[in-house]
Amino acid sequence: MRGAIRLVAWCLAIALVVLPIVGVLRGWFAANRWPVTQLTVQAEFKHVSADEVRAAVLPRLGKGFFALDLDGVQKAVAALPWVESVEARKRWPDTLLLRIYERQPFARWNDKQLISRQGLVFDAPQADQDESLPSLHGPDARLAEVVSFYAETQKAFGGTHLNITGVSLSERGSWSLATSTGAQIVLGDRDQAGRRLRRFLDVYPQLMAGRTDGFAYADLRYTNGFAVRWPQSQAPAAVTTRGTPRT
């Protein structure tokens, strides 16, 4: 009996010590004391504005230092279109510190979204207006394959003056490239695309010899050659092809 009473007494004593501490930490007994009124932001902004961050954070300020919900602040700021990640902490007695990392766009995706350098697709205002980014197109389920093929073409064209600015994969599985001059290169299916592209690049220096302007269109889907269309101001292509174009 004495042991049971002693145990109950110890539990009550521990509760009397622990509960006030937990209460303070959770803001139960000090929700409005020492309000957080200062906001310090560390970031290198290109697309996120200070007004956007302030609008996301202000509704959560004004609470007591211990009552401020850092997780809620992080989620609110992370919901902004261009924010990659957020680190939030408090500095006694009244300051909220934020470290914000902005998304780094790698390419446009289907003219409506952007791809970050981490390979994540995200929505952003006026995503279709940044012409400096490569334009990638394809089914959403094959995003990684399109990005990988774009990287391969960058290496393949590294020794030429051609700049690949876009890669497209049709629903039927046909690949095509776009260049900075506006030219289009049709490659067809992925299994043959690498071989066809190497064949084209092997003769590309001779093909362009004596020409000041680039071609407008190249179809590499022929069995033993390819077809090239030049701008109307130039003579027709002198490229011999055999067979019919293939997908």
C-alpha positions as CSV (number, residue, x, y, z in Angstrom):
1,M,0.0,0.0,0.0
2,R,2.7,2.4,0.9
3,G,4.5,1.5,-2.3
4,A,1.5,2.4,-4.4
5,I,1.0,5.7,-2.6
6,R,4.7,6.5,-3.0
7,L,4.4,5.8,-6.8
8,V,1.4,8.0,-7.2
9,A,3.2,10.8,-5.3
10,W,6.2,10.5,-7.6
11,C,4.0,10.6,-10.7
12,L,2.2,13.7,-9.4
13,A,5.6,15.4,-8.6
14,I,6.9,14.6,-12.1
15,A,3.7,15.9,-13.7
16,L,3.9,19.1,-11.8
17,V,7.4,19.7,-13.1
18,V,7.1,18.5,-16.6
19,L,3.7,19.9,-17.6
20,P,4.5,23.6,-17.1
21,I,7.7,23.1,-19.2
22,V,5.9,21.4,-22.0
23,G,3.1,23.9,-21.8
24,V,5.5,26.8,-22.2
25,L,7.3,25.1,-25.1
26,R,4.1,24.4,-26.9
27,G,2.8,27.9,-26.2
28,W,-0.1,26.7,-24.0
29,F,0.6,29.1,-21.2
30,A,2.5,31.8,-23.2
31,A,0.8,31.9,-26.6
32,N,0.9,35.7,-26.8
33,R,4.0,36.5,-24.8
34,W,7.2,37.6,-26.5
35,P,5.6,38.0,-29.9
36,V,7.7,37.4,-33.0
37,T,7.7,40.6,-35.0
38,Q,10.9,40.6,-37.0
39,L,11.6,38.6,-40.2
40,T,15.1,38.1,-41.6
41,V,15.4,36.3,-45.0
42,Q,18.6,34.9,-46.5
43,A,18.2,34.1,-50.2
44,E,19.4,34.8,-53.7
45,F,16.2,35.7,-55.5
46,K,15.7,35.8,-59.2
47,H,12.0,34.9,-59.3
48,V,10.7,34.9,-55.8
49,S,9.7,38.4,-54.6
50,A,10.0,39.8,-51.1
51,D,6.3,40.6,-51.2
52,E,5.4,37.0,-51.8
53,V,7.5,35.8,-48.9
54,R,6.1,38.5,-46.6
55,A,2.5,37.7,-47.6
56,A,3.1,34.0,-46.8
57,V,4.7,34.6,-43.4
58,L,2.9,37.6,-41.9
59,P,-0.3,35.7,-41.0
60,R,1.8,33.5,-38.8
61,L,3.8,36.2,-37.0
62,G,2.6,38.0,-33.9
63,K,2.3,34.9,-31.9
64,G,4.4,34.2,-28.9
65,F,8.0,33.1,-29.4
66,F,7.3,29.5,-28.2
67,A,3.9,29.3,-30.0
68,L,5.2,30.1,-33.4
69,D,4.8,27.1,-35.7
70,L,8.0,26.7,-37.7
71,D,6.6,23.8,-39.6
72,G,3.6,25.8,-40.7
73,V,5.9,28.7,-41.8
74,Q,8.1,26.4,-43.9
75,K,5.1,24.8,-45.6
76,A,3.6,28.2,-46.4
77,V,6.8,29.6,-48.0
78,A,7.6,26.2,-49.7
79,A,4.2,26.5,-51.5
80,L,5.3,29.5,-53.5
81,P,5.9,28.5,-57.2
82,W,9.7,29.1,-57.3
83,V,10.7,27.9,-53.9
84,E,12.8,24.7,-53.8
85,S,13.2,24.4,-50.0
86,V,13.0,26.5,-46.8
87,E,14.9,26.4,-43.5
88,A,13.2,28.2,-40.6
89,R,14.4,28.9,-37.1
90,K,13.8,31.4,-34.3
91,R,16.2,33.9,-32.7
92,W,15.3,35.1,-29.2
93,P,13.4,37.2,-28.4
94,D,11.4,38.3,-31.4
95,T,12.9,37.2,-34.7
96,L,12.1,34.6,-37.4
97,L,15.0,33.6,-39.6
98,L,14.4,32.1,-43.1
99,R,16.8,30.6,-45.5
100,I,15.1,30.1,-48.9
101,Y,16.5,28.2,-51.8
102,E,15.0,29.1,-55.1
103,R,14.4,26.5,-57.9
104,Q,16.9,26.5,-60.7
105,P,15.1,25.9,-64.0
106,F,16.8,23.5,-66.4
107,A,14.3,23.5,-69.3
108,R,10.7,24.2,-70.3
109,W,8.4,21.2,-70.4
110,N,5.5,21.0,-72.9
111,D,5.4,24.8,-73.1
112,K,3.5,25.0,-69.8
113,Q,5.8,23.9,-67.0
114,L,9.5,24.0,-66.0
115,I,12.0,21.3,-65.1
116,S,14.3,22.1,-62.2
117,R,17.9,21.0,-62.1
118,Q,16.8,18.3,-59.6
119,G,14.6,16.9,-62.3
120,L,11.2,18.0,-60.8
121,V,8.5,19.5,-62.9
122,F,6.8,22.6,-61.4
123,D,4.4,25.3,-62.4
124,A,5.6,28.9,-62.6
125,P,4.0,32.1,-63.9
126,Q,4.9,32.8,-67.5
127,A,6.9,29.6,-67.8
128,D,6.6,29.6,-71.6
129,Q,8.2,33.0,-72.0
130,D,11.8,32.2,-71.1
131,E,13.3,31.6,-74.5
132,S,16.8,31.0,-73.0
133,L,15.8,27.6,-71.7
134,P,15.7,24.5,-74.0
135,S,12.2,23.4,-74.9
136,L,11.4,19.7,-74.2
137,H,8.2,17.9,-75.2
138,G,6.9,14.5,-74.6
139,P,4.5,12.3,-72.5
140,D,4.8,13.1,-68.8
141,A,5.6,9.5,-68.1
142,R,8.7,9.7,-70.3
143,L,10.1,12.9,-68.8
144,A,13.4,11.3,-67.7
145,E,13.9,9.7,-71.1
146,V,13.4,13.0,-72.9
147,V,15.9,14.8,-70.5
148,S,18.4,12.0,-71.0
149,F,18.1,12.2,-74.8
150,Y,18.6,15.9,-74.7
151,A,21.8,15.5,-72.8
152,E,23.0,12.9,-75.4
153,T,22.3,15.3,-78.3
154,Q,24.3,18.1,-76.6
155,K,27.3,15.8,-76.5
156,A,26.8,14.6,-80.1
157,F,26.6,18.2,-81.5
158,G,29.4,19.5,-79.3
159,G,31.9,19.6,-82.2
160,T,29.6,21.5,-84.5
161,H,28.2,25.1,-84.6
162,L,24.7,23.7,-84.2
163,N,23.0,24.5,-80.9
164,I,20.2,22.1,-80.0
165,T,17.5,24.1,-78.3
166,G,14.7,21.5,-78.2
167,V,13.8,17.8,-78.1
168,S,10.4,16.4,-78.9
169,L,9.1,12.8,-78.4
170,S,5.7,12.2,-80.1
171,E,3.1,9.9,-78.7
172,R,4.1,7.4,-81.4
173,G,7.7,7.4,-80.2
174,S,9.3,9.5,-82.9
175,W,12.1,11.8,-81.9
176,S,12.9,15.2,-83.4
177,L,15.3,18.1,-82.6
178,A,15.1,21.8,-82.9
179,T,18.2,24.1,-83.3
180,S,18.8,27.7,-82.4
181,T,18.4,28.7,-86.1
182,G,14.9,27.3,-86.2
183,A,15.8,24.1,-88.1
184,Q,14.2,20.8,-87.4
185,I,15.9,17.4,-87.4
186,V,13.6,14.3,-87.6
187,L,15.2,11.2,-86.2
188,G,12.4,8.7,-85.9
189,D,12.4,5.8,-83.3
190,R,14.9,5.7,-80.5
191,D,16.6,2.4,-81.6
192,Q,17.8,4.0,-84.8
193,A,18.1,7.6,-83.7
194,G,21.7,7.3,-82.5
195,R,23.0,5.6,-85.7
196,R,21.1,8.0,-87.9
197,L,22.4,11.0,-86.1
198,R,26.0,9.8,-86.3
199,R,25.6,9.3,-90.0
200,F,24.3,12.8,-90.5
201,L,27.1,14.4,-88.4
202,D,29.8,12.4,-90.2
203,V,29.0,14.2,-93.5
204,Y,27.7,17.5,-91.9
205,P,31.0,19.4,-92.6
206,Q,30.9,18.5,-96.3
207,L,27.2,19.3,-96.4
208,M,27.7,22.8,-95.1
209,A,30.9,23.6,-97.1
210,G,30.5,26.8,-99.0
211,R,27.1,27.6,-97.4
212,T,26.6,30.7,-95.2
213,D,23.2,29.8,-93.9
214,G,22.0,26.6,-92.3
215,F,19.4,24.1,-93.4
216,A,15.8,24.4,-92.6
217,Y,14.8,20.8,-92.2
218,A,16.6,17.4,-92.2
219,D,14.8,14.0,-92.3
220,L,17.2,11.3,-91.2
221,R,14.7,8.4,-91.4
222,Y,15.9,7.1,-94.8
223,T,17.5,3.7,-95.0
224,N,20.9,4.8,-96.5
225,G,20.8,8.5,-96.4
226,F,18.8,11.6,-95.4
227,A,16.9,14.5,-97.0
228,V,17.7,18.1,-96.3
229,R,15.6,21.1,-97.2
230,W,17.3,24.5,-97.4
231,P,15.8,27.9,-97.0
232,Q,14.1,29.2,-100.1
233,S,16.9,31.6,-100.8
234,Q,19.3,28.7,-101.3
235,A,19.6,26.0,-103.9
236,P,17.9,22.6,-103.3
237,A,19.8,20.0,-101.3
238,A,22.3,17.9,-103.2
239,V,21.8,14.9,-101.0
240,T,21.4,11.4,-102.4
241,T,19.0,9.1,-100.6
242,R,17.9,5.6,-101.2
243,G,14.8,4.0,-99.9
244,T,11.8,5.6,-98.3
245,P,11.7,7.4,-95.0
246,R,11.1,5.2,-92.0
247,T,9.7,6.1,-88.6
